[in-house]
């Protein structure tokens, strides 16, 4: 079998594997299924309603610097899930974002159906890293101002209502008549379907993803952690990884040599490792970059979008 | 040598400006949805998150097309200074 068809099969396999884990994410965390939440509640004799809000990863960010809220972590063990995904991000990367977060995946996968000419292409033009860190700073700052922004623009909540409405809880339809519809339009259409990569909200705003990326970036400095690795000596400069990256975290290197990986925006979906025809990108322990960098001549800036 | 270090300083300062602009956009966006009472999750009139989304969208597009405007200006200046460098039909 030729290299081309090998790569094609690998990409196809990776596509379906990732799609299936996202669907699994819906069954694990979202009502009416919420299998993960229900399992824990069954063993802890907790009979409260199970939906995505039980496993909220956003509110705990607000509580980190607010000692009066720390008791919540003890009273409801679900909030400890936040620390679990942060730990996983340090050791293995933001796998929750890249493999389980259905709220981020829905826009990414649906945006693949929209022709490129209708999409806003910000890759290589706007750097999402400082914007998302600024957004996170706002999250960490609000407890000091005596308020919260944890639930504002919550795509988890929006997606929960969407799933609930589709699975028979038609009362959730009422939600579409509220002003939240504008927020949904921004998240789902402008930052989602009609943006290159389909993950505009993940790239610019999601504080959960940003915090995971921060810990991933710190963790990737150590040899024992799992990370995206780049071997410059194997890179042919085809630019397939740059085009495949939905988070715009792969760029051409300085002076057109090789590529540059940005762990601060990567969600370890590993699409880049699947599309790389020469195995220059891989996932594992060890140094993040090895090998002599080669010149990339055949990538133009306009080609860098998905 | 001096030229190289000047270039490097320019690059660093450009990058710093870009990063500071980005952080300001992010911070403004998140604080636009600040609520003292918290979100009920069943919104009727509060549009703080909508404001947040619109600020984010507008800022990002401004950064993108702001750069575009500068490029057009640069091109226009070039056309005025060097009229022979512009190809007919382009």
Contacts between the chains, C-beta under 8 A, distances in Angstrom:
chain1	res1	chain2	res2	distance
A	53	B	41	8.0
A	120	B	61	7.8
A	122	B	60	6.6
A	122	B	64	5.8
A	125	B	63	7.8
A	125	B	64	5.1
A	125	B	67	6.7
A	126	B	60	5.5
A	126	B	63	5.1
A	126	B	64	5.4
A	127	B	18	6.2
A	127	B	19	7.7
A	127	B	22	6.1
A	128	B	22	7.8
A	129	B	19	7.8
A	129	B	22	7.0
A	130	B	18	7.1
A	130	B	19	4.3
A	130	B	20	7.4
A	130	B	21	7.4
A	130	B	22	2.7
A	130	B	23	4.8
A	130	B	25	7.9
A	130	B	26	6.8
A	131	B	22	4.4
A	131	B	23	7.4
A	131	B	25	5.2
A	131	B	26	4.3
A	131	B	29	7.8
A	131	B	56	7.8
A	131	B	59	8.0
A	131	B	60	7.3
A	132	B	26	6.2
A	133	B	22	7.7
A	133	B	23	6.2
A	133	B	26	6.4
A	134	B	22	6.2
A	134	B	23	3.7
A	134	B	24	6.4
A	134	B	25	6.2
A	134	B	26	2.3
A	134	B	27	4.2
A	134	B	28	7.8
A	134	B	29	7.5
A	134	B	30	7.3
A	135	B	26	3.9
A	135	B	27	7.2
A	135	B	29	5.9
A	135	B	30	4.6
A	136	B	26	7.4
A	136	B	30	7.7
A	137	B	23	6.9
A	137	B	26	6.9
A	137	B	27	5.5
A	137	B	30	7.4
A	138	B	26	6.9
A	138	B	27	5.0
A	138	B	29	7.2
A	138	B	30	2.6
A	138	B	31	4.9
A	138	B	34	7.8
A	139	B	30	5.9
A	141	B	27	7.8
A	141	B	31	7.3
A	142	B	30	7.8
A	142	B	31	7.5
A	142	B	34	5.8
A	145	B	34	6.5
A	146	B	36	6.2
A	147	B	34	5.3
A	147	B	35	5.5
A	147	B	36	4.3
A	147	B	37	7.7
A	147	B	38	7.3
A	148	B	34	7.9
A	148	B	35	6.2
A	148	B	38	5.0
A	148	B	39	7.4
A	149	B	30	5.8
A	149	B	31	7.4
A	149	B	33	4.8
A	149	B	34	5.4
A	149	B	35	6.7
A	149	B	48	8.0
A	149	B	52	7.9
A	150	B	38	7.7
A	150	B	39	7.4
A	151	B	38	6.9
A	151	B	39	3.4
A	151	B	41	6.0
A	152	B	33	3.5
A	152	B	35	6.9
A	152	B	39	5.8
A	152	B	48	5.7
A	152	B	49	3.8
A	152	B	52	6.1
A	153	B	33	6.1
A	153	B	49	4.2
A	153	B	52	5.6
A	153	B	53	6.0
A	154	B	39	7.8
A	154	B	49	8.0
A	157	B	41	6.2
A	175	B	42	7.6
A	178	B	42	7.3
A	178	B	43	4.9
A	178	B	44	5.9
A	179	B	43	5.5
A	179	B	44	7.1
A	179	B	45	6.9
A	179	B	46	7.3
A	179	B	47	5.1
A	179	B	50	6.1
A	180	B	43	5.0
A	180	B	49	7.6
A	180	B	50	7.9
A	182	B	47	7.3
A	182	B	50	4.4
A	182	B	53	7.3
A	182	B	54	7.9
A	183	B	49	4.9
A	183	B	50	5.2
A	183	B	53	5.4
A	186	B	50	7.6
A	186	B	53	3.8
A	186	B	54	7.1
A	186	B	56	7.9
A	186	B	57	6.0
A	187	B	53	7.0
A	190	B	57	5.9
A	191	B	57	7.4
A	204	B	26	7.4
A	204	B	56	6.1
A	204	B	60	6.6
A	205	B	26	7.9
A	205	B	29	7.1
A	205	B	30	7.9
A	205	B	56	6.4
A	207	B	30	7.8
